[in-house]
Amino acid sequence: GMEQDRVAAAEAGLVELQAGLEASRAKRDQLENLMKEKDALREQDEALAATAEREMAMHEAAATEARNRREVAEAAAEAARQERMRAESEAAMKERSAEEAGREADAAVATREAAEAAAASATARRATMEQEAEQWKQQLSRAEAAAAALVSEIHALEEAAGDAQKRQEQSQQMLADTQARAAEA
């Protein structure tokens, strides 16, 4: 009878031991799965951080390009302003010349027959100079229109630069968040 009890006890102990082994194997599997999940999450966070860095670099490049384009447009606007000023002074000179030619023509008309040839040539010169003055006025209008177009282009470029900077700040925030998550992980 005692022998049977011992065998039964040993068998019960064996069953218990097997159950314990199964439980510890299940726990180990669970732990391995958790480690794999943690690794996957870390990789995902690293990929997000890399993407955020790339986007930030792109936004910085866009902001730099917008700044450069604005500087170019400002230089062109300044050149157009100089050209306009030059055209204005030329036009004023031509107008003065035309007025002088007109006075000469009037004086010549008042003289005798002998001075009539001089009067005719002065009149012709006046017409030419008035035509030139008109051309300068048209050039001046074109220069002013070009300057206005450049000013509006500068405004557009400044807006683009502002937008690029906003996106850059958003990217930096994203990167900071991602790095914080990566540090927690």
Order of alpha helices (4+ residues) and beta strands (2+ residues): alpha-alpha
